[in-house]
Amino acid sequence: MTKMTKLMGATAVALTMGSAAFADGHGCAAEGRLSIIGNEFPAIQSIAALAQSCDGIEGEANLTADHQTLNLAGMSGDPAEYTTAVVANSSIVALINEDVIRPLDDLIAAHGSALSPSQLITVDGKVMAVAFMANAQTLMYREDVLAEAGLEIPTSYEDMLVAAEAIRAAGIMENPLGGAYAAGWNLAQEFNNMYLGTGGAFFEPGTAQVSINNAQGVEALEMMKALSAYMNPDFLTHDSNATSAEWEAGNVALMNMWGSRSQVLMDAEGSEPQVYENTRITAPLTVGDSGVPATTLWWDGWTVAKNISDEDAAATFIAMAHGVSPTLLNEETMNQAVWLIDGFEPQAANEGVLAAVAAGSKPYPMIPFQGLLHTALGNELSDFMQGNESAEQALADVEAAYTAAAIESGFLTE
């Protein structure tokens, strides 16, 4: 038996660029409290700053890489510590399952007439989030390093391995590959990308029964292990921030990185001219012969907490809608994301995400038990990556951990 909640809307949002029709947003006023929890990359920082600028708003923001470990606890109190959480395909599910965010239909009727339907994330017929950007992990490369080694731009992970060996053999870089392989959420996401790239499916059709201990799962893990041989030996501690720092230090020539990080890695701050002037973004890589990009499409959006007053809920909605209005877009912010905002004009830093969309990349699965699998992957894959067990054993451990959690949560029965 399987308990399953139907979640819809992610694909349509991720594929719709610049269709929103907000009011001009030159003024924003609301009485109440705004407390934001979210990730710390530049696009969200810009939104949070604009939202807090509304007249009458008592605003604060906690933007941190640890947001996914803080948002649920911070919205579970009464009143909730945070009035809004910035979420994505994966992180909204836990908030819905624990009933800490409210449907937005009434607030949209009262304050959101200018929102585009394509931005509205609908769950079981109720709007639960407003999306503002699309995201994906794609290939970032150093044009000068590839030229020095006489290499073409890789289009597959097999190509990346060849390039890494050539760069190392030429003495250009000892560890030319980067990746957000930190044990936990990041490592699990790299597996998700690679597994989808092999053509694998996470679950038996129509069920919550996991199905990754197979040829595609082994192929994905073996490719990840092969890539790690060309990474910093401490790769299991490197999240997106640490991997980006490696890039800016000039230690890395090729990596799979979030589009939302591209602008920072292409600007003049934090690295030498030789690095940022030669940083390029392109389509996600493939693996094997499936033809499916080894990445996932994401939307990012905002929610409104359930355990707050109606006054604070309205103030939060009005301020966040202002935060993602066309007022946001200027010379500095235009290239921070693939914005789902009217007036967005694609920039060089957006090319990877747009290429991921054009290549038919799959959305991250927005189903209630995907998070349990993500957690199990993050907890169980490190031993394989360190050479302490086989791929098959690691995948068996993942399936066992997931199954126990799914039974406990009621998605499976014993």
C-alpha positions as CSV (number, residue, x, y, z in Angstrom):
1,M,0.0,0.0,0.0
2,T,1.2,3.5,-0.8
3,K,0.1,6.8,0.6
4,M,0.7,9.5,-2.1
5,T,-0.1,13.2,-2.3
6,K,-0.6,14.6,-5.8
7,L,1.6,17.6,-6.4
8,M,1.4,19.6,-9.6
9,G,2.8,22.7,-11.2
10,A,6.6,22.3,-11.1
11,T,7.2,21.5,-14.7
12,A,5.1,24.3,-16.1
13,V,6.8,26.9,-13.9
14,A,10.3,25.7,-14.7
15,L,9.6,26.0,-18.5
16,T,7.9,29.4,-18.4
17,M,10.4,32.2,-18.6
18,G,9.4,35.9,-18.1
19,S,5.6,35.4,-18.3
20,A,4.7,37.0,-15.0
21,A,2.6,40.2,-15.1
22,F,3.1,42.0,-11.8
23,A,2.1,45.5,-11.2
24,D,4.9,48.0,-11.6
25,G,5.7,47.7,-7.9
26,H,6.9,51.3,-7.5
27,G,5.3,51.5,-4.1
28,C,4.7,48.9,-1.4
29,A,3.0,49.4,2.0
30,A,1.7,46.9,4.5
31,E,1.4,46.8,8.3
32,G,2.8,43.7,9.9
33,R,5.7,41.3,10.4
34,L,8.0,39.8,7.7
35,S,10.5,37.2,8.7
36,I,12.2,35.3,5.9
37,I,14.1,32.0,6.0
38,G,15.9,31.0,2.8
39,N,19.1,30.1,1.1
40,E,21.9,32.7,0.8
41,F,22.6,33.0,-2.9
42,P,22.4,36.5,-4.6
43,A,19.0,36.2,-6.1
44,I,17.3,35.5,-2.8
45,Q,19.4,38.2,-1.1
46,S,18.1,40.7,-3.6
47,I,14.5,39.6,-3.1
48,A,14.8,39.8,0.7
49,A,16.2,43.3,0.6
50,L,13.4,44.6,-1.7
51,A,10.7,42.9,0.3
52,Q,12.0,44.4,3.6
53,S,11.9,47.9,2.0
54,C,8.1,48.0,2.0
55,D,6.7,50.8,4.2
56,G,5.2,49.6,7.5
57,I,7.0,46.2,7.4
58,E,8.9,44.9,10.4
59,G,11.3,42.9,8.3
60,E,14.2,40.5,9.0
61,A,15.8,37.7,7.0
62,N,17.9,34.6,7.9
63,L,19.5,33.6,4.7
64,T,21.8,30.6,5.2
65,A,23.0,27.4,3.6
66,D,21.4,25.6,6.6
67,H,17.9,26.9,5.7
68,Q,16.5,23.4,5.1
69,T,17.4,22.3,8.6
70,L,15.9,25.4,10.2
71,N,12.7,26.3,8.2
72,L,10.4,23.5,9.5
73,A,11.3,24.0,13.2
74,G,11.1,27.8,12.8
75,M,7.6,27.6,11.3
76,S,6.2,24.9,13.7
77,G,5.8,27.2,16.7
78,D,2.7,29.3,17.4
79,P,3.3,32.0,16.4
80,A,5.9,30.8,13.8
81,E,9.3,32.4,14.0
82,Y,9.4,32.8,10.2
83,T,6.5,34.2,8.3
84,T,7.8,32.9,5.0
85,A,10.2,30.3,3.8
86,V,11.9,30.5,0.4
87,V,11.6,26.9,-1.0
88,A,12.2,24.8,-4.1
89,N,10.7,21.6,-5.5
90,S,12.1,19.4,-2.8
91,S,11.9,21.6,0.3
92,I,8.3,22.6,0.0
93,V,7.2,19.0,0.5
94,A,8.2,18.7,4.1
95,L,6.4,22.0,5.0
96,I,3.3,20.7,3.3
97,N,3.5,17.3,5.0
98,E,3.9,19.0,8.4
99,D,1.1,21.5,7.7
100,V,3.1,24.6,8.6
101,I,2.4,26.7,5.5
102,R,-1.0,28.0,4.4
103,P,-2.9,28.0,1.1
104,L,-2.5,31.3,-0.7
105,D,-5.7,31.4,-2.6
106,D,-7.4,34.0,-0.4
107,L,-4.3,36.1,-0.3
108,I,-4.0,36.0,-4.1
109,A,-7.7,37.0,-4.4
110,A,-7.1,40.0,-2.1
111,H,-3.6,41.1,-3.1
112,G,-2.3,39.1,-6.0
113,S,-4.4,39.8,-9.0
114,A,-1.2,40.6,-11.0
115,L,0.4,37.3,-10.5
116,S,0.8,35.0,-13.5
117,P,-1.0,31.6,-13.3
118,S,2.3,29.9,-14.4
119,Q,3.9,31.0,-11.2
120,L,1.4,29.4,-8.9
121,I,2.5,26.1,-7.4
122,T,-0.7,24.1,-6.9
123,V,-1.0,21.2,-4.5
124,D,-4.3,19.2,-4.4
125,G,-6.1,22.2,-5.9
126,K,-4.7,24.8,-3.6
127,V,-1.9,27.3,-4.3
128,M,0.9,26.7,-1.8
129,A,3.8,28.8,-3.2
130,V,4.7,31.6,-5.7
131,A,7.6,30.8,-7.9
132,F,10.1,33.5,-9.0
133,M,13.0,31.7,-10.7
134,A,14.1,28.6,-12.5
135,N,17.4,26.8,-11.6
136,A,19.5,23.8,-12.6
137,Q,23.0,22.5,-12.3
138,T,25.0,22.8,-15.5
139,L,28.6,22.7,-16.8
140,M,31.0,25.5,-15.8
141,Y,34.4,25.5,-17.4
142,R,37.6,27.5,-17.8
143,E,38.0,28.4,-21.4
144,D,41.7,29.2,-21.1
145,V,42.5,25.9,-19.4
146,L,40.7,23.9,-22.0
147,A,42.6,25.8,-24.7
148,E,46.0,25.2,-23.0
149,A,45.3,21.5,-22.9
150,G,44.0,21.4,-26.4
151,L,40.5,20.2,-25.4
152,E,37.0,20.8,-26.7
153,I,34.2,21.7,-24.4
154,P,32.9,18.4,-22.8
155,T,29.4,17.3,-23.6
156,S,29.4,14.2,-21.4
157,Y,30.8,13.1,-18.1
158,E,32.9,10.6,-20.1
159,D,34.4,13.6,-21.9
160,M,35.0,15.3,-18.5
161,L,37.1,12.4,-17.3
162,V,39.2,12.6,-20.5
163,A,39.6,16.3,-20.0
164,A,40.5,16.0,-16.3
165,E,43.3,13.4,-17.1
166,A,44.7,15.6,-19.9
167,I,44.8,18.7,-17.6
168,R,46.5,16.8,-14.8
169,A,48.9,15.1,-17.2
170,A,49.9,18.5,-18.6
171,G,50.7,19.7,-15.1
172,I,48.1,22.5,-15.4
173,M,46.1,21.5,-12.3
174,E,46.4,18.5,-10.0
175,N,42.7,18.4,-9.2
176,P,40.9,20.1,-12.1
177,L,37.3,18.9,-11.2
178,G,34.9,20.5,-8.7
179,G,31.6,19.4,-7.4
180,A,29.2,19.9,-4.5
181,Y,29.9,16.4,-3.1
182,A,29.6,17.3,0.6
183,A,28.2,14.3,2.5
184,G,24.5,14.7,3.0
185,W,22.1,16.7,0.9
186,N,24.7,17.8,-1.7
187,L,26.1,14.3,-2.4
188,A,22.5,12.9,-2.7
189,Q,21.7,15.6,-5.2
190,E,24.7,14.7,-7.3
191,F,23.5,11.1,-7.3
192,N,20.0,12.2,-8.3
193,N,21.4,14.1,-11.3
194,M,23.6,11.3,-12.4
195,Y,21.0,8.6,-11.9
196,L,18.4,10.5,-14.0
197,G,21.1,11.0,-16.6
198,T,21.4,7.2,-16.9
199,G,17.7,6.9,-17.6
200,G,16.9,5.5,-14.2
201,A,13.6,5.8,-12.3
202,F,13.6,6.2,-8.5
203,F,10.5,4.3,-7.7
204,E,8.4,1.4,-9.1
205,P,5.7,3.1,-11.2
206,G,2.8,4.4,-9.2
207,T,4.2,3.4,-5.9
208,A,6.5,4.5,-3.1
209,Q,8.6,1.4,-3.5
210,V,12.2,2.5,-4.1
211,S,14.1,1.0,-7.1
212,I,17.7,2.3,-7.4
213,N,19.8,-0.8,-6.7
214,N,20.1,-1.7,-10.4
215,A,22.5,-1.3,-13.3
216,Q,21.7,2.5,-13.6
217,G,22.3,3.0,-10.0
218,V,25.7,1.3,-10.2
219,E,26.6,3.2,-13.3
220,A,25.8,6.5,-11.6
221,L,27.9,5.7,-8.5
222,E,30.8,4.5,-10.5
223,M,30.9,7.6,-12.6
224,M,30.7,9.8,-9.4
225,K,33.6,7.8,-7.9
226,A,35.7,8.2,-11.1
227,L,35.1,11.9,-11.1
228,S,36.1,12.2,-7.5
229,A,39.6,11.0,-8.3
230,Y,40.2,14.4,-9.9
231,M,38.7,16.5,-7.1
232,N,40.2,18.0,-4.0
233,P,40.8,15.0,-1.6
234,D,38.4,16.7,0.9
235,F,35.5,16.7,-1.7
236,L,33.1,15.1,0.8
237,T,33.2,18.3,2.8
238,H,32.6,20.6,-0.2
239,D,29.2,22.1,-0.5
240,S,28.3,24.7,-3.2
241,N,30.0,27.5,-1.2
242,A,33.3,25.6,-0.8
243,T,33.3,24.4,-4.4
244,S,32.7,28.0,-5.5
245,A,35.6,29.1,-3.4
246,E,37.8,26.5,-5.1
247,W,36.8,27.9,-8.4
248,E,37.5,31.5,-7.5
249,A,40.9,30.4,-6.1
250,G,41.8,29.1,-9.6
251,N,42.1,25.5,-8.5
252,V,39.3,24.0,-10.7
253,A,38.7,24.0,-14.4
254,L,35.4,22.0,-14.8
255,M,32.5,21.5,-12.5
256,N,28.7,20.9,-12.3
257,M,27.3,24.0,-10.6
258,W,24.0,25.7,-9.9
259,G,22.9,28.4,-12.4
260,S,22.1,30.6,-9.4
261,R,25.8,30.7,-8.5
262,S,27.0,31.6,-12.0
263,Q,26.8,35.4,-11.8
264,V,29.0,35.4,-8.7
265,L,31.6,33.2,-10.3
266,M,31.6,35.4,-13.5
267,D,32.0,38.8,-11.8
268,A,35.2,40.6,-10.9
269,E,34.9,40.0,-7.1
270,G,36.7,37.1,-5.3
271,S,38.9,35.9,-8.1
272,E,41.7,37.0,-10.4
273,P,41.0,38.3,-13.9
274,Q,42.4,35.1,-15.5
275,V,39.7,33.2,-13.6
276,Y,36.6,35.3,-14.0
277,E,37.4,36.4,-17.6
278,N,37.6,32.8,-18.7
279,T,34.6,31.4,-16.8
280,R,32.0,30.0,-19.1
281,I,28.6,28.3,-18.6
282,T,27.0,25.8,-20.9
283,A,24.5,22.9,-21.1
284,P,24.4,20.1,-18.5
285,L,26.5,17.0,-19.3
286,T,25.1,13.6,-20.2
287,V,26.3,10.2,-19.0
288,G,26.2,6.9,-20.9
289,D,23.9,6.6,-23.9
290,S,20.5,7.5,-22.5
291,G,20.6,11.0,-24.1
292,V,19.0,12.5,-20.9
293,P,20.8,15.5,-19.3
294,A,22.3,14.5,-16.0
295,T,20.7,17.3,-14.0
296,T,17.3,18.4,-12.6
297,L,15.2,21.4,-13.2
298,W,14.1,23.4,-10.2
299,W,11.8,26.3,-9.3
300,D,12.4,28.5,-6.3
301,G,9.5,30.3,-4.7
302,W,8.1,31.6,-1.5
303,T,5.4,30.5,0.9
304,V,3.4,32.0,3.8
305,A,3.4,30.4,7.3
306,K,0.2,29.0,8.7
307,N,0.8,29.8,12.4
308,I,0.8,33.6,12.2
309,S,-1.9,36.2,12.3
310,D,-3.9,37.1,9.3
311,E,-2.4,40.6,9.5
312,D,1.1,39.3,9.3
313,A,0.2,36.8,6.6
314,A,-1.2,39.6,4.4
315,A,1.9,41.8,5.1
316,T,4.2,39.0,4.3
317,F,2.4,38.2,1.0
318,I,2.3,41.9,-0.1
319,A,6.0,42.4,0.8
320,M,7.2,39.2,-0.9
321,A,5.1,39.9,-4.0
322,H,6.9,43.3,-4.1
323,G,10.2,41.5,-3.7
324,V,9.6,39.5,-6.9
325,S,8.0,42.4,-8.9
326,P,9.7,44.0,-12.0
327,T,11.1,46.6,-9.6
328,L,13.6,44.0,-8.7
329,L,15.2,43.9,-12.2
330,N,18.1,46.2,-12.8
331,E,21.6,46.0,-14.2
332,E,22.9,44.3,-11.1
333,T,20.1,41.8,-10.5
334,M,19.2,40.8,-14.1
335,N,21.9,38.2,-14.4
336,Q,21.4,36.7,-10.9
337,A,18.8,34.2,-12.0
338,V,16.5,32.9,-14.8
339,W,13.7,35.1,-13.4
340,L,10.0,34.3,-13.8
341,I,9.3,38.0,-13.8
342,D,8.1,40.3,-16.5
343,G,10.9,42.2,-18.1
344,F,13.6,39.5,-17.5
345,E,16.2,39.6,-20.3
346,P,18.5,36.5,-20.4
347,Q,22.2,37.2,-19.6
348,A,25.4,35.3,-20.1
349,A,25.2,33.9,-16.6
350,N,21.8,32.4,-17.4
351,E,22.9,30.3,-20.4
352,G,23.3,27.1,-18.5
353,V,19.8,27.0,-17.0
354,L,18.3,28.0,-20.3
355,A,20.3,25.3,-22.0
356,A,19.1,22.8,-19.4
357,V,15.5,23.7,-20.2
358,A,16.1,23.5,-23.9
359,A,17.7,20.0,-23.5
360,G,14.6,18.6,-21.9
361,S,16.0,18.2,-18.4
362,K,13.6,16.5,-15.9
363,P,12.2,18.4,-12.9
364,Y,13.3,17.3,-9.5
365,P,10.4,15.0,-8.4
366,M,7.9,16.9,-6.3
367,I,6.4,13.9,-4.4
368,P,6.1,13.5,-0.7
369,F,8.5,10.6,-0.2
370,Q,11.3,11.9,-2.4
371,G,12.7,13.7,0.5
372,L,13.1,10.4,2.5
373,L,15.1,8.9,-0.4
374,H,17.2,12.1,-0.6
375,T,18.0,11.8,3.1
376,A,18.9,8.1,2.8
377,L,21.2,8.8,-0.2
378,G,23.0,11.6,1.7
379,N,23.5,9.3,4.7
380,E,24.6,6.1,3.0
381,L,26.8,7.0,0.0
382,S,29.9,8.3,1.8
383,D,31.3,4.8,2.5
384,F,31.2,4.0,-1.2
385,M,32.8,7.3,-2.2
386,Q,35.6,6.6,0.3
387,G,36.1,3.1,-1.1
388,N,34.8,1.3,1.9
389,E,32.1,-0.7,0.2
390,S,30.7,-1.7,-3.2
391,A,28.2,0.3,-5.2
392,E,25.7,-2.5,-4.8
393,Q,26.1,-2.6,-1.0
394,A,25.7,1.2,-0.8
395,L,22.5,1.1,-2.9
396,A,21.2,-1.7,-0.8
397,D,21.9,0.4,2.4
398,V,20.1,3.3,0.8
399,E,17.0,1.2,-0.1
400,A,16.9,-0.3,3.4
401,A,17.2,3.1,5.1
402,Y,14.5,4.6,2.8
403,T,12.1,1.7,3.3
404,A,12.3,1.9,7.0
405,A,11.6,5.7,6.9
406,A,8.8,5.2,4.4
407,I,7.1,2.6,6.6
408,E,7.5,4.9,9.6
409,S,5.9,7.8,7.7
410,G,3.0,5.7,6.4
411,F,4.0,5.7,2.7
412,L,4.6,2.0,2.8
413,T,3.3,-0.9,4.9
414,E,5.4,-3.7,6.2
